Structure formats: structure tokens, C-alpha cells
Amino acid sequence: MAIKIITDSSSDLSLAYAAENDIEIIPLRILFGEESYLSGVEMTPDQFFRKLETVEELPKTSQPTPGELTEVFSRYLDAGDEVVAVFISGRMSGTYHAACLVKENMGWDRLHIVDSGTVTFALGILVMEAVRLKGLGYSAKEIFDTLEREKSQVYLYASVGTLKYLQMGGRLSSTSAFFGSVLGIKPIITIKDGLVEAIQKQRGQKNAFEALLKLMQNGNLDVERPHIIAHTDQPALMEELAALIRERTDFDADAFARCDIGATVGVHVGPGACGFAFFAKE
């Protein structure tokens, strides 16, 4: 009996990584007005940010339908496999709750569904941890139980490069956005209680990176489990952060996976966001 790992496109895992590790990625939809695109399938992160630059109203994302979830799950369950599905925070999307309803309606006891409580590359490393545990010979139930325990140990920190999209989304007033932009304010964000939350404000990218490095050094990072650095539309900025990790910490910057952040979070922060996610030691 095989184990199939499933996630959604908000995990921002690359298609190459998914193919290499036998992961099924269920795409969320990106809605630019009347135009609809399957995230990661019909629209790459690069294409998303190019289109984002041209709009006056922020796009929206929508969850997979119960029918789409049923089709994906049944493909593996009908073949006798067990499934571990790790989804975006239930407070950010209805994907997890829809999947639970499908499981209940279909009576699938070989379907194990995790509410990650997070999103983007933090969700990504939880899926990577599932892959690691599968490789160690864990059963589907053991993977599920371990992820349920470990998900509270996942930390994401990132700096936001522009205030424009926070303002467009109603998360920041136009006055605050104006003065913040003039002063070069870079919010530092994390995930708390299943939602994105700003925890600091720094002036300039240099100070933002300094704040991120302190959070990493004080975070009790577990090098034995997956860790990752990520960016929105500025890979050079991500490598600048990697260089600082290499120079200023005892961590191996090359051991961090790399991630291009896509639409689900990119729509709120825009280009120029950069950060990392890791598991804290137990």
C-alpha cells in the first residue's frame, strides 16, 4: 500500500520538487476580474507578478471545489493507497474544511488531512517534512500524527518590500502607506494563529535583514528538519539574505531550500518580500 502526499498550490513548492518526490499539488484559482487561472499550472509566479503590476484592483484566490478534491483523492484511494493531505491554514482558505467534508461524506478512513495553520513556504516545509518521514518508513497515520505535533514548531519570518499592496488590500491606510514608503518602512511579518501578522517595522532593507537574522538566531532552528528561504519576484534579494546567513550565522546557507512565493501571499505583499521558514528544535 503506497502513501500519496497531497498539498495545494499555496505551498509554493516547485513542480520539479513535486515531481521528484511524488507530490500531488491541487491548484487554487487566481481571479483577475473575470479572468481565472489555475495557480502554478496556467500562471507561474513570474507571470502573476507581471500581471499584478498592471491592475488597479487586487486579484482574488479561490479554493478547489469539493468535486475537484473528490476527483484527486479518489484517484489514489480507489487504487488502495493511503493519502496524507497537507493544506493551507483553515483560517486563510476553506480548502481544509472542504476536504474534511469530502472525507466525511465519502467515508474515507485512509485519508489523513492536516490543517497546516500556515501558508506559502512554511506550508512547503511541512510538506517536505512529510516527504522526509515517508522516506524514513513512517506509516500514513504516523506521518499525520507527527505533522499534527510538529506544525506548531514551524516559524515563518519575512520582510515586505512595498506597502502598495497592503494598502490596496485595505490592510493599511493610504496615509500610513504614503509616509511608510517615504521613510522606507519594511514590515516584518509572521504567521500567528493561522493568519499573517506584522510583528515589527524596520527602516530600510538593511535593518529588515538585521531583524530577520536576529529572529533566526534566536529561533532555535533545527538543522535536521527542512528549512527554506524565499522571495517574491526578486531572487537576487533572496540570495543577498542567503549571503548574510552564510556570513553572520553558524547555519549552512546552502542547506536552505529555495522558494519562489506565488499568488496566495504575493497578492498581499507584492514584489520584494523576502524571508525564511524553519522548524524549531523540540
C-alpha positions in Angstrom: 0.0 0.0 0.0 1.6 3.2 -1.2 1.4 6.6 0.6 0.5 9.6 -1.5 1.3 13.1 -0.2 -1.0 15.9 -1.5 -0.9 19.7 -0.9 -2.3 22.8 -2.5 -0.6 25.4 -4.7 -0.3 27.9 -1.8 2.6 25.7 -0.6 4.7 27.3 -3.4 6.6 24.1 -3.9 8.2 23.9 -7.4 6.7 21.5 -9.9 10.2 19.9 -10.2 10.3 19.2 -6.5 6.8 17.8 -6.6 7.5 15.5 -9.5 10.8 14.3 -7.9 9.0 13.5 -4.6 5.7 12.2 -6.0 3.6 15.0 -4.5 0.2 15.9 -6.0 -0.4 19.7 -5.9 -4.0 20.8 -6.2 -4.1 24.3 -7.7 -6.0 27.2 -6.2 -7.5 29.6 -8.7 -6.3 33.2 -9.3 -9.1 35.5 -10.3 -8.2 38.8 -12.1 -11.7 40.1 -12.5 -13.5 37.8 -15.0 -10.2 36.0 -15.9 -9.4 32.8 -14.0 -6.1 30.9 -13.9 -5.0 27.8 -12.1 -2.1 28.8 -9.9 1.1 27.1 -10.9 -0.5 25.5 -13.9 -1.9 28.2 -16.1 0.0 31.0 -14.3 3.6 30.9 -12.9 4.8 33.2 -10.1 6.6 35.3 -12.7 3.6 35.7 -14.8 1.5 36.5 -11.8 3.7 39.4 -10.7 3.9 40.8 -14.3 0.1 40.9 -14.4 -0.2 42.2 -10.8 1.8 45.3 -11.9 -1.0 46.3 -14.4 -4.1 46.0 -12.2 -6.0 48.7 -10.2 -7.9 46.1 -8.2 -6.2 43.2 -6.4 -6.9 39.7 -7.7 -8.6 37.1 -5.5 -7.9 33.4 -5.0 -10.5 30.7 -4.7 -10.3 27.2 -3.2 -10.7 23.9 -5.1 -14.3 22.7 -5.4 -15.5 19.6 -3.4 -15.7 17.9 -6.8 -12.1 18.7 -7.7 -11.0 17.4 -4.3 -13.0 14.3 -4.6 -11.6 13.5 -8.0 -8.0 13.9 -6.8 -8.5 11.9 -3.5 -10.4 9.1 -5.2 -7.7 8.6 -7.8 -5.4 7.3 -5.1 -7.8 5.9 -2.5 -9.6 3.8 -5.2 -6.2 2.3 -6.1 -5.7 1.2 -2.5 -3.3 3.9 -1.5 -3.3 5.9 1.7 -3.3 9.7 1.4 -1.7 12.4 3.6 -3.1 15.8 2.6 -1.4 19.0 4.0 -3.3 22.2 3.3 -3.2 25.9 3.7 -4.4 27.3 7.1 -8.1 26.8 7.6 -8.3 30.5 8.7 -7.0 31.7 5.3 -8.9 29.4 3.0 -11.8 26.9 3.0 -9.7 24.2 1.4 -9.0 22.2 4.6 -12.7 22.4 5.7 -13.9 21.4 2.2 -11.5 18.4 2.2 -12.8 17.3 5.7 -16.4 17.4 4.4 -15.4 15.3 1.4 -13.7 12.8 3.7 -16.8 12.6 5.9 -19.2 12.3 3.0 -17.2 9.6 1.3 -16.2 7.7 4.5 -12.5 7.5 3.6 -10.6 6.4 6.6 -7.3 6.1 4.6 -7.4 9.9 4.0 -5.5 11.9 6.6 -5.9 15.7 6.4 -3.7 18.2 8.1 -4.6 21.9 8.7 -1.1 23.3 8.5 -2.1 26.5 10.2 0.2 28.3 7.8 0.8 29.1 4.1 3.4 29.5 1.4 7.0 28.3 2.1 6.1 27.4 5.7 3.4 25.1 4.4 6.1 24.0 1.9 8.5 22.8 4.6 5.7 20.9 6.4 5.1 19.0 3.2 8.9 18.5 2.8 8.8 17.0 6.3 6.1 14.6 5.3 8.3 13.5 2.4 11.2 13.0 4.8 9.1 11.0 7.2 7.8 8.9 4.4 11.4 8.2 3.3 12.1 7.0 6.9 9.3 4.4 6.6 6.6 6.1 8.6 3.0 4.9 8.0 0.5 7.4 6.8 -1.1 7.7 10.3 2.4 8.2 11.8 3.1 11.0 9.3 -0.2 12.6 10.1 0.3 12.4 13.9 3.9 13.7 13.6 2.8 16.7 11.4 0.0 17.5 13.8 2.5 17.7 16.6 5.3 19.4 14.7 3.2 22.1 12.9 3.3 24.3 16.0 7.1 24.3 15.7 7.1 25.9 12.2 8.1 29.5 12.1 8.0 31.9 9.1 9.5 35.4 9.1 9.7 37.8 6.2 10.2 41.4 5.3 7.8 43.2 3.0 9.4 45.2 0.2 6.5 47.5 -0.7 3.4 48.9 1.1 1.4 49.4 -2.1 -0.4 46.1 -2.0 -1.1 46.2 1.8 -2.8 49.5 1.1 -4.7 48.2 -2.0 -5.9 45.3 0.1 -7.2 47.5 2.9 -4.7 46.4 5.4 -3.0 49.8 5.6 -4.4 53.3 5.2 -3.3 55.5 2.3 -1.7 58.0 4.8 0.2 55.2 6.6 1.3 53.8 3.2 2.5 57.2 2.0 4.6 58.1 5.0 5.8 54.5 5.4 7.0 54.5 1.8 8.8 57.9 2.2 10.5 56.5 5.3 11.4 53.2 3.6 9.4 51.2 6.2 9.7 47.4 5.8 7.2 45.4 7.9 8.3 42.1 9.3 5.6 39.5 9.1 5.0 36.1 10.6 2.1 33.6 10.9 0.2 33.6 14.2 -2.9 31.6 15.0 -3.2 30.7 11.3 -3.1 34.3 10.0 -0.4 36.7 8.6 0.6 39.2 11.2 3.0 42.1 11.2 5.3 42.0 14.3 7.9 44.7 13.5 8.6 47.7 11.3 12.1 48.5 10.2 13.5 51.4 8.2 15.3 50.1 5.0 16.1 46.7 3.8 19.4 46.5 5.7 17.6 46.9 9.0 14.9 44.5 7.9 17.6 41.8 7.2 19.2 42.5 10.6 15.9 41.9 12.3 15.4 38.7 10.3 18.8 37.4 11.2 18.1 38.0 14.9 14.8 36.1 14.7 16.7 33.2 13.0 19.5 33.2 15.6 17.0 33.3 18.5 14.6 30.8 16.9 16.4 27.6 17.9 16.4 26.4 14.3 16.5 22.6 13.8 19.0 21.9 11.0 17.9 18.2 10.9 14.5 19.2 9.5 13.6 21.2 6.4 14.3 24.9 6.3 13.9 27.3 3.4 14.4 30.9 2.2 12.0 32.6 -0.2 11.2 35.7 -2.1 8.5 37.4 -4.2 9.8 38.3 -7.7 13.3 39.2 -6.6 15.6 36.2 -6.5 18.7 38.4 -6.1 17.3 39.7 -2.8 16.8 36.1 -1.6 20.5 35.4 -2.4 21.5 38.5 -0.6 19.8 37.1 2.5 21.5 33.8 1.9 24.9 35.5 1.8 24.1 37.2 5.2 23.1 33.9 6.7 26.4 32.4 5.4 28.5 35.3 6.8 26.7 36.2 10.0 25.4 32.9 11.4 26.6 29.3 12.0 24.0 27.9 9.7 24.8 26.5 6.2 23.0 28.8 3.8 23.3 26.2 1.0 21.2 23.8 3.2 18.2 26.1 2.9 15.9 25.1 0.2 14.8 28.0 -2.2 11.3 29.1 -3.0 9.5 31.5 -5.3 6.5 32.8 -3.5 3.3 32.7 -5.6 -0.1 34.3 -5.8 -1.7 33.4 -2.5 0.7 35.5 -0.4 2.1 37.6 -3.2 -1.2 39.3 -3.8 -1.0 40.9 -0.3 2.8 41.7 -0.1 3.7 42.3 -3.8 7.3 42.0 -5.1 10.3 42.4 -2.9 9.3 40.3 0.1 12.0 38.0 1.4 12.3 35.7 4.3 12.6 32.1 5.7 10.9 29.3 7.5 12.2 26.6 9.7 11.3 24.1 12.4 12.3 25.0 16.0 14.0 22.2 17.9 11.7 20.2 20.1 
